[in-house]
Amino acid sequence: AAQPNGAPNPSSVRVGFAEQLNLYEVCGLLLGANLAPSEQVGELLECVLKPPLDQLQQLCADSLAGTSATSSAVSPLVMSGTNASAAESEALFASRAELAAHCISVVAVVSKGFSNLSAATALSNGSGLPRAAFVHAMRLALASLQPFGRSADVRAKALMLLHRMVETLSEDLVAFLNPALPQLL
């Protein structure tokens, strides 16, 4: 439905995954450009990352708990019989994995605006909040490998994020690698 001025109603405009990633990347680039005090950047970064990270955490919890197909992220599938149940379960997994991969991609593209947030750099310039936000995001992304590790897309996005975190967290990334390697390989 259009507004009186002919413009589309903002609540009816759908933004696809690719467009979302472009918008998140712009947010990351602006936040990482040192246009605001580091405390404010940290707070804004947490606000930008909160929705996708909350969604990733919920997707993981739902998958680990084995919740039904009536999840808010996936519409119910109507099937019958044992094969249908297996197909329904696989379709639910695929839908959740696709959303999880997208959430991980969001963190990776936001991180493009931040070049080095290692512990030493964070202590010297007071940028501990952005670093903490990415450490938290990295932990959640790697934790998503437990329920979604058999999804090639989730593994690829987790590797993409690891690649980005090499530049962002530098030597601090080593702590994440050891527990994650079996699921990534």
C-alpha positions as CSV (number, residue, x, y, z in Angstrom):
1,A,0.0,0.0,0.0
2,A,1.3,3.4,-1.0
3,Q,1.3,6.5,1.2
4,P,-0.6,9.6,0.1
5,N,2.5,11.0,-1.5
6,G,2.8,7.9,-3.7
7,A,5.9,6.4,-1.8
8,P,5.7,2.8,-0.7
9,N,4.6,2.2,2.9
10,P,7.9,1.5,4.9
11,S,6.3,-1.3,6.8
12,S,5.5,-3.1,3.5
13,V,9.0,-2.8,2.0
14,R,11.0,-6.1,2.1
15,V,14.7,-5.9,2.2
16,G,16.5,-9.1,1.0
17,F,19.5,-10.7,2.6
18,A,22.0,-9.1,0.1
19,E,20.6,-5.6,0.7
20,Q,20.7,-6.2,4.5
21,L,24.3,-7.1,4.3
22,N,25.1,-4.0,2.3
23,L,23.3,-1.9,4.9
24,Y,25.1,-3.6,7.8
25,E,28.4,-3.1,6.0
26,V,27.8,0.6,5.7
27,C,27.0,0.7,9.4
28,G,30.2,-1.0,10.2
29,L,32.3,1.3,8.0
30,L,30.7,4.4,9.6
31,L,31.2,3.0,13.1
32,G,34.8,2.1,12.4
33,A,35.7,5.5,10.9
34,N,36.4,7.0,14.3
35,L,33.7,9.7,13.8
36,A,32.5,9.3,17.4
37,P,34.1,8.6,20.8
38,S,35.1,4.9,21.3
39,E,32.6,4.4,24.1
40,Q,29.8,5.6,21.9
41,V,31.1,3.5,19.0
42,G,31.0,0.4,21.3
43,E,27.5,1.1,22.4
44,L,26.3,1.7,18.8
45,L,28.1,-1.5,17.6
46,E,26.3,-3.5,20.3
47,C,23.0,-2.1,19.1
48,V,23.8,-2.9,15.5
49,L,24.9,-6.5,16.3
50,K,22.2,-7.2,18.9
51,P,19.3,-8.3,16.6
52,P,21.3,-10.7,14.4
53,L,23.2,-12.1,17.4
54,D,19.9,-12.6,19.4
55,Q,18.4,-14.3,16.4
56,L,21.5,-16.6,16.0
57,Q,21.4,-17.5,19.7
58,Q,17.6,-18.3,19.5
59,L,18.1,-20.4,16.3
60,C,20.8,-22.4,18.1
61,A,18.7,-22.8,21.2
62,D,15.7,-23.9,19.1
63,S,17.8,-26.4,17.1
64,L,19.5,-27.8,20.2
65,A,16.2,-28.2,22.0
66,G,14.7,-29.8,18.9
67,T,11.7,-27.5,18.9
68,S,8.9,-28.0,16.4
69,A,8.5,-26.4,13.0
70,T,6.3,-23.7,14.4
71,S,9.4,-21.6,15.1
72,S,9.0,-17.9,14.4
73,A,11.7,-18.1,11.8
74,V,10.1,-21.0,9.8
75,S,6.5,-21.5,8.8
76,P,5.0,-25.0,9.6
77,L,5.2,-27.7,7.0
78,V,2.2,-30.0,6.5
79,M,3.3,-33.6,5.8
80,S,2.5,-37.1,7.0
81,G,4.3,-40.3,7.6
82,T,7.9,-41.2,8.7
83,N,9.5,-39.9,5.5
84,A,7.5,-36.7,5.8
85,S,8.7,-36.2,9.4
86,A,12.3,-36.6,8.2
87,A,11.7,-34.3,5.3
88,E,10.1,-31.8,7.6
89,S,13.0,-32.0,10.1
90,E,15.5,-31.5,7.3
91,A,13.6,-28.5,5.8
92,L,13.5,-26.9,9.3
93,F,17.2,-27.5,9.7
94,A,17.9,-26.0,6.3
95,S,15.8,-22.9,7.0
96,R,17.4,-22.4,10.4
97,A,20.9,-22.9,9.0
98,E,20.3,-20.4,6.2
99,L,19.2,-17.8,8.8
100,A,22.2,-18.7,11.1
101,A,24.6,-18.2,8.1
102,H,23.1,-14.8,7.4
103,C,23.5,-13.7,11.0
104,I,27.1,-14.8,11.0
105,S,27.6,-12.9,7.7
106,V,26.2,-9.7,9.3
107,V,28.9,-9.8,11.9
108,A,31.6,-10.4,9.3
109,V,30.5,-7.4,7.1
110,V,30.1,-5.1,10.1
111,S,33.6,-6.0,11.1
112,K,35.0,-4.6,7.8
113,G,35.0,-1.1,9.4
114,F,37.3,-2.2,12.2
115,S,40.9,-3.0,11.3
116,N,42.7,-3.9,14.6
117,L,41.0,-4.3,18.0
118,S,43.6,-6.5,19.6
119,A,43.8,-6.4,23.4
120,A,47.0,-4.2,23.4
121,T,45.4,-1.7,20.9
122,A,42.1,-1.7,22.9
123,L,43.9,-0.9,26.1
124,S,46.0,1.9,24.6
125,N,43.2,3.7,22.8
126,G,40.2,2.8,25.0
127,S,38.4,0.9,22.3
128,G,37.6,-2.1,24.6
129,L,33.8,-2.0,23.9
130,P,34.0,-2.7,20.1
131,R,36.5,-5.5,20.8
132,A,34.2,-7.0,23.4
133,A,31.3,-6.9,21.0
134,F,33.3,-8.8,18.4
135,V,34.6,-11.3,20.9
136,H,31.0,-12.0,22.0
137,A,29.9,-12.3,18.3
138,M,32.8,-14.7,17.5
139,R,31.8,-16.9,20.5
140,L,28.2,-17.1,19.4
141,A,29.2,-17.7,15.7
142,L,31.5,-20.6,16.7
143,A,28.9,-22.0,19.1
144,S,26.4,-22.1,16.2
145,L,28.6,-24.8,14.7
146,Q,27.3,-27.3,17.3
147,P,23.8,-27.3,16.0
148,F,24.5,-26.2,12.4
149,G,28.0,-27.7,11.7
150,R,26.7,-30.0,9.0
151,S,25.6,-27.0,7.0
152,A,28.3,-26.1,4.4
153,D,26.9,-22.5,4.3
154,V,27.2,-22.0,8.1
155,R,30.7,-23.4,8.1
156,A,31.7,-21.2,5.2
157,K,30.3,-18.1,6.9
158,A,32.0,-19.0,10.2
159,L,35.3,-19.3,8.2
160,M,34.6,-16.0,6.6
161,L,34.1,-14.4,10.0
162,L,37.3,-16.1,11.3
163,H,39.1,-14.5,8.4
164,R,37.7,-11.1,9.2
165,M,38.6,-11.6,12.9
166,V,42.2,-12.2,12.0
167,E,42.4,-8.5,11.0
168,T,40.1,-7.3,13.8
169,L,41.2,-9.3,16.8
170,S,44.7,-10.4,15.6
171,E,46.5,-12.5,18.1
172,D,43.5,-12.8,20.4
173,L,41.9,-15.0,17.8
174,V,44.1,-18.0,18.7
175,A,41.9,-18.7,21.8
176,F,38.9,-19.3,19.5
177,L,40.7,-21.6,17.1
178,N,41.5,-24.7,19.1
179,P,37.9,-25.6,20.2
180,A,36.4,-24.7,16.8
181,L,38.8,-26.6,14.5
182,P,37.2,-30.0,14.6
183,Q,33.8,-28.5,13.6
184,L,35.3,-26.4,10.9
185,L,37.4,-29.1,9.3
